[in-house]
Amino acid sequence: MAISELKLPQGVRACTHDGAEQLAQALAVRVADALRQAIATRGRATLVVSGGRSPVPFFEALAQQELPWAQVLVSLADERWVPVNHAGSNEALVRRHLLRGLAAEARFLSLYQVAGNLVQAAELADAAVAELAPIDVLVLGMGDDGHTASLFPHSANLHQALQPDCARRVLPMLAPSEPAQRLTLTLPVLASARLPLLAIQGQAKLNILNAALLPGESAQLPIRAFLNSPLEIHWCP
Ligand SMILES: O=C(O)[C@H](O)[C@@H](O)[C@H](O)[C@H](O)COP(=O)(O)O
């Protein structure tokens, strides 16, 4: 299946790239242009990225883009509740691969909070990200189970997190894989993005996206919540 075969709702646009490196480069150029435009218009820009494994080449390509990085605030769509020196930390990934070179001047807003438990950490993170929305550029990823950010199918707080009027900016979430304790931005914050992007690779993720577009099958696929509004999907085989 090719992404052009999907029945995408109005407002959802798909871009196909030859491979992971081409996707990373094109996405970096797209994001950098949008950040420059935001800075030209409002004097500052907010970029929210995802963690996981696939964004590394994109982070490294973006770090080389020339723009007034000191005017950029960078944060995460979700975080694993582990300290920054833990191998699973998304913040560590961003610091290592994005906040370097030209991009080292950007300001980073942590989701991770030291607290007695995950629920308290989410409350602290909720207050910490008060200045985040509206987001200028959001780069989401998607797992093979249809999760995006740390919005996992069947997780206890999913319904609340996906309410368009959810009063919380950050909620605690339990993932089916380690590190299981997560902090995620909720739908209203993510949906505030002026430029929402979804970067995915491979046939399996395309199949999930296809399932998320089919009525009935889609109910338990959190990515579905992002397919009703403007979205630009970047995909490579
Ligand atoms: O912390 C995380 O794991 C993420 O933010 C998560 O939502 C990620 O985007 C997907 O799991 C896809 O990850 P990959 O793109 O590496 O497959």
The ligand as an ORCA input file, in Angstrom:
! r2SCAN-3c Opt
* xyz 0 1
  O       8.396      8.540     23.964
  C       7.957      7.964     22.990
  O       8.087      6.748     22.799
  C       7.270      8.761     21.931
  O       7.155     10.068     22.005
  C       6.285      7.982     21.107
  O       5.016      8.496     20.996
  C       6.897      7.762     19.742
  O       6.687      8.860     18.924
  C       6.319      6.522     19.106
  O       6.479      5.440     19.988
  C       6.991      6.185     17.800
  O       8.348      5.975     18.016
  P       9.299      5.658     16.796
  O       9.058      6.764     15.810
  O      10.681      5.643     17.305
  O       8.823      4.337     16.269
*
